[in-house]
Structures are given as C-alpha cells and as structure tokens.
Amino acid sequence: MDVVQWLTPRPGSDDVAVCFAPPWAVNLPPHAGLPALRRRSATLVSRHLTRPFAVAVAADLVDDEAPLRLPGTAGAVSLRIALSANGVALLDAGASDVRFAAVLGEFVGVVVDLCEAAGLPLLGAQPVDERRALQLLLGALQGNARARLADALLLFAGAVETCALARGFEARCSLLHGSRIIPINARIEVEL
C-alpha cells in the first residue's frame, strides 16, 4: 500500500512530527501523543522523494485566511539551507563557488525541483556563508495566506531534509527577511 508522509506540529514543541497515512485519508484519530489530525495541504509529490508529503494540523484547528506579515514583493524574502555532516561544514571555508557547484550541483537541482513542487516562486539560488549554505531568492509572495505559505514551507523543508539525509548530510532550512532569520519548524505559521 502506498502511504503519504504527514508533517504536523508536535504539541508543546517546535518539532515537526511525522505520521504515515493512506493517500485517501483526510483524518487520523489521536495517537502516539498527537491530537486527532486532518490533512490540510495538497500533496507534494516529487521524483526525488520515496513518499509524497502533506501537512496535517489538529482536527479542531480553525483555519483563517490571515494575511502575511512579510512583504509580498519579489526578492524581499529568501530561503537559506545550511548544509553540514555531523555538525561540520561540507566544504572548507576556502572552497570556490565552482567547487560548491561540482560537489553539490546535483543537490541544488533537487532543491530547485522541490521548491517548484512546493509552489514556492524561485528567482535564483547561490552558495552563501563561505559556501556552507545555499540561499534561494523567492519571487513575490502576494496573495498567500499565512497558513498556505506555512504549509508550503514545511513541505519544502521536510522534503529538502529528507533528500539531504538520503545523500549522507544534513540540511536545515530557514526563512530570511532582512536581518530576521526564521527557522522553518512547527511554529512557522505564527512567525509569518
């Protein structure tokens, strides 16, 4: 049987919990310390993932169409993906952009595909932080409610982390707006 990997906020924590459910499921009863859940997002499907992803929330959560507090203009917001292996940078600080592209070019392609699959408007990507991270410049976010953007970001971050782990390293995603760094975790919706 195929299953969909549900990402859901873990009560009382910034962590995201994972559940697996059949593709047709829209609700799950309370279990393993989680409340009753309902699937809220569309399914993220990618050839880079072994299972599709979806976002679930507490079944009694009332969704609203709260507007973003972030600017909706193109280029005002970006995603940063910190890359490491056991807490150590993947490349030496002196590595060139060409070396970054040679070593991580395939993964960058995966990240770009996942960004598109999650419905996030990508303008461009480049290595940053002495090539210890990848930064994705996002296009206009106008018209997105907080819940919809939070779901897209959770799906993207979960998929990127999964794909990095499958390649033997770690990836941590954050949202950047000016000097503000927002970790993409279970609290992302309230931060937007």
LUMVOVEX-960561 format. One record per residue (C-alpha): residue number from 1; x, y, z. Coordinates in nm, 4 decimals, always signed. Example, Ala and Ser with C-alpha at 12.3 -4.5 7.8 and 13.67 -1.06 7.14 Angstrom:
// LUMVOVEX-960561
PT    n        c1        c2        c3
PT    1   +1.2300   -0.4500   +0.7800
PT    2   +1.3670   -0.1060   +0.7140
***
This chain:
// LUMVOVEX-960561
PT    n        c1        c2        c3
PT    1   +0.0000   +0.0000   +0.0000
PT    2   +0.1219   +0.3469   -0.0803
PT    3   +0.1295   +0.5956   +0.2052
PT    4   +0.1618   +0.9710   +0.2372
PT    5   +0.4011   +1.1163   +0.4939
PT    6   +0.2118   +1.3726   +0.7027
PT    7   +0.4115   +1.6516   +0.8686
PT    8   +0.2372   +1.8009   +1.1693
PT    9   +0.3308   +2.0266   +1.4598
PT   10   +0.4137   +1.8275   +1.7741
PT   11   +0.2104   +1.9734   +2.0638
PT   12   +0.4235   +2.1792   +2.3027
PT   13   +0.7310   +2.1664   +2.0798
PT   14   +0.8907   +2.3364   +1.7810
PT   15   +0.9459   +1.9920   +1.6296
PT   16   +0.7501   +1.8500   +1.3413
PT   17   +0.6025   +1.5048   +1.3971
PT   18   +0.5663   +1.2526   +1.1144
PT   19   +0.2719   +1.0204   +1.0547
PT   20   +0.2027   +0.7914   +0.7617
PT   21   -0.1471   +0.7570   +0.6184
PT   22   -0.3074   +0.6079   +0.3084
PT   23   -0.3410   +0.8529   +0.0169
PT   24   -0.7196   +0.8679   +0.0572
PT   25   -0.7099   +0.9567   +0.4304
PT   26   -0.8134   +1.3058   +0.5362
PT   27   -0.8335   +1.2460   +0.9151
PT   28   -0.6488   +1.0425   +1.1753
PT   29   -0.7637   +0.9718   +1.5321
PT   30   -0.5452   +1.0752   +1.8269
PT   31   -0.2415   +0.8508   +1.8662
PT   32   +0.1202   +0.8493   +1.9883
PT   33   +0.0742   +1.1733   +2.1824
PT   34   -0.0728   +1.3599   +1.8865
PT   35   -0.4260   +1.5018   +1.8762
PT   36   -0.6782   +1.3998   +1.6117
PT   37   -0.5396   +1.5267   +1.2819
PT   38   -0.6769   +1.6434   +0.9497
PT   39   -0.4822   +1.6792   +0.6316
PT   40   -0.4661   +2.0460   +0.5347
PT   41   -0.2278   +2.0773   +0.2425
PT   42   -0.2149   +1.9458   -0.1075
PT   43   +0.0255   +1.6568   -0.1513
PT   44   +0.3835   +1.7319   -0.2501
PT   45   +0.4946   +1.4692   -0.4984
PT   46   +0.8450   +1.4583   -0.6416
PT   47   +1.0599   +1.2028   -0.8172
PT   48   +1.3207   +1.2840   -0.5502
PT   49   +1.1029   +1.1537   -0.2640
PT   50   +1.0187   +0.7923   -0.1889
PT   51   +0.6853   +0.9009   -0.0362
PT   52   +0.4600   +1.2001   -0.1062
PT   53   +0.4352   +1.4605   +0.1721
PT   54   +0.1363   +1.6509   +0.3115
PT   55   +0.0816   +1.8861   +0.6063
PT   56   -0.1660   +1.7914   +0.8774
PT   57   -0.2954   +2.0018   +1.1640
PT   58   -0.5057   +1.9392   +1.4721
PT   59   -0.8554   +1.8440   +1.3558
PT   60   -1.0163   +2.1182   +1.5655
PT   61   -0.7864   +2.3971   +1.4372
PT   62   -0.9872   +2.6707   +1.2677
PT   63   -0.8061   +2.7886   +0.9560
PT   64   -0.8186   +3.1534   +0.8773
PT   65   -0.7024   +3.3488   +0.5786
PT   66   -0.4730   +3.5720   +0.7843
PT   67   -0.2551   +3.7750   +0.5507
PT   68   +0.1226   +3.7555   +0.5594
PT   69   +0.3139   +3.9988   +0.7725
PT   70   +0.6073   +3.9537   +0.5347
PT   71   +0.6381   +4.1778   +0.2313
PT   72   +0.4923   +4.0242   -0.0823
PT   73   +0.7374   +4.1851   -0.3235
PT   74   +0.9789   +3.9775   -0.5300
PT   75   +1.3218   +3.9342   -0.3722
PT   76   +1.2243   +4.0554   -0.0247
PT   77   +1.2271   +3.7032   +0.1222
PT   78   +1.4687   +3.4155   +0.0732
PT   79   +1.5287   +3.0639   +0.1994
PT   80   +1.8608   +2.9562   +0.3493
PT   81   +1.9589   +2.5912   +0.3608
PT   82   +2.2503   +2.5246   +0.5976
PT   83   +2.4475   +2.2180   +0.4870
PT   84   +2.6596   +2.0029   +0.7179
PT   85   +2.7621   +1.6497   +0.8045
PT   86   +2.7643   +1.5705   +1.1758
PT   87   +2.7808   +1.9422   +1.2511
PT   88   +3.0812   +2.0008   +1.0236
PT   89   +3.0611   +2.2118   +0.7067
PT   90   +3.0583   +2.0057   +0.3867
PT   91   +3.3192   +2.2278   +0.2182
PT   92   +3.6256   +2.4091   +0.3509
PT   93   +3.5831   +2.7825   +0.4017
PT   94   +3.8332   +2.8416   +0.1187
PT   95   +3.6381   +2.6384   -0.1362
PT   96   +3.5349   +2.8165   -0.4544
PT   97   +3.1867   +2.8518   -0.5995
PT   98   +3.2996   +2.6160   -0.8767
PT   99   +3.3884   +2.3507   -0.6167
PT  100   +3.0483   +2.4065   -0.4479
PT  101   +2.8749   +2.3549   -0.7823
PT  102   +3.0829   +2.0448   -0.8609
PT  103   +3.0199   +1.8810   -0.5219
PT  104   +2.6608   +1.9937   -0.4592
PT  105   +2.5228   +2.0733   -0.8053
PT  106   +2.3020   +1.7640   -0.8153
PT  107   +2.1549   +1.8502   -0.4751
PT  108   +2.0943   +2.2104   -0.5852
PT  109   +1.8906   +2.0705   -0.8757
PT  110   +1.6905   +1.8600   -0.6305
PT  111   +1.6276   +2.1647   -0.4086
PT  112   +1.5090   +2.3708   -0.7054
PT  113   +1.2724   +2.0892   -0.8119
PT  114   +1.1338   +2.0657   -0.4568
PT  115   +1.0881   +2.4433   -0.4393
PT  116   +0.8782   +2.4283   -0.7557
PT  117   +0.6823   +2.1235   -0.6323
PT  118   +0.6003   +2.3088   -0.3080
PT  119   +0.4694   +2.6056   -0.5059
PT  120   +0.7359   +2.8499   -0.3882
PT  121   +0.8356   +3.1079   -0.6519
PT  122   +1.2109   +3.0711   -0.7082
PT  123   +1.4090   +3.3563   -0.8639
PT  124   +1.7594   +3.2138   -0.8187
PT  125   +1.9977   +3.0179   -0.5961
PT  126   +2.3587   +3.0690   -0.4876
PT  127   +2.6074   +2.9487   -0.2245
PT  128   +2.6452   +3.1768   +0.0800
PT  129   +2.8142   +3.1779   +0.4230
PT  130   +3.1538   +3.0721   +0.2841
PT  131   +2.9735   +2.8003   +0.0853
PT  132   +2.8244   +2.6381   +0.3965
PT  133   +2.4703   +2.7183   +0.2838
PT  134   +2.2538   +2.7579   -0.0219
PT  135   +2.0311   +3.0641   -0.0474
PT  136   +1.7166   +3.0696   -0.2623
PT  137   +1.5776   +3.4099   -0.3554
PT  138   +1.1979   +3.3945   -0.3703
PT  139   +0.9654   +3.5796   -0.6014
PT  140   +0.6505   +3.7643   -0.4988
PT  141   +0.4533   +3.6060   -0.2151
PT  142   +0.1494   +3.8313   -0.2586
PT  143   -0.1843   +3.6537   -0.2400
PT  144   -0.0602   +3.3877   +0.0035
PT  145   -0.2346   +3.3469   +0.3363
PT  146   -0.0103   +3.2557   +0.6298
PT  147   -0.1466   +2.9008   +0.6534
PT  148   -0.0897   +2.8289   +0.2847
PT  149   +0.2672   +2.9645   +0.2875
PT  150   +0.3446   +2.7849   +0.6158
PT  151   +0.2278   +2.4571   +0.4626
PT  152   +0.4422   +2.5117   +0.1519
PT  153   +0.7465   +2.5931   +0.3667
PT  154   +0.7000   +2.2880   +0.5924
PT  155   +0.6625   +2.0618   +0.2893
PT  156   +0.9706   +2.2124   +0.1273
PT  157   +1.1855   +2.1916   +0.4428
PT  158   +1.0788   +1.8338   +0.5190
PT  159   +1.1491   +1.7250   +0.1616
PT  160   +1.4886   +1.9010   +0.1496
PT  161   +1.5942   +1.7491   +0.4817
PT  162   +1.4866   +1.4034   +0.3635
PT  163   +1.6775   +1.4349   +0.0361
PT  164   +1.9909   +1.5611   +0.2138
PT  165   +1.9829   +1.2744   +0.4644
PT  166   +1.9484   +1.0264   +0.1763
PT  167   +2.2739   +1.1728   +0.0382
PT  168   +2.4613   +1.1449   +0.3689
PT  169   +2.4482   +1.5015   +0.5001
PT  170   +2.2119   +1.7361   +0.6845
PT  171   +2.0136   +2.0373   +0.5687
PT  172   +1.8361   +2.2921   +0.7907
PT  173   +1.6009   +2.5420   +0.6302
PT  174   +1.5318   +2.8980   +0.7451
PT  175   +1.3350   +3.1864   +0.6023
PT  176   +1.5163   +3.5198   +0.5737
PT  177   +1.3602   +3.8638   +0.5655
PT  178   +1.6081   +4.1470   +0.6060
PT  179   +1.8140   +4.0608   +0.9141
PT  180   +1.5400   +3.8343   +1.0527
PT  181   +1.6091   +3.4576   +1.0419
PT  182   +1.3031   +3.2372   +1.0965
PT  183   +1.3670   +2.8633   +1.1413
PT  184   +1.1223   +2.6540   +0.9402
PT  185   +0.9742   +2.4364   +1.2110
PT  186   +0.6338   +2.3680   +1.3694
PT  187   +0.5985   +2.7379   +1.4648
PT  188   +0.6459   +2.8769   +1.1153
PT  189   +0.2811   +2.9761   +1.0692
PT  190   +0.2785   +3.2065   +1.3728
PT  191   +0.6090   +3.3617   +1.2593
PT  192   +0.4768   +3.4647   +0.9188
***
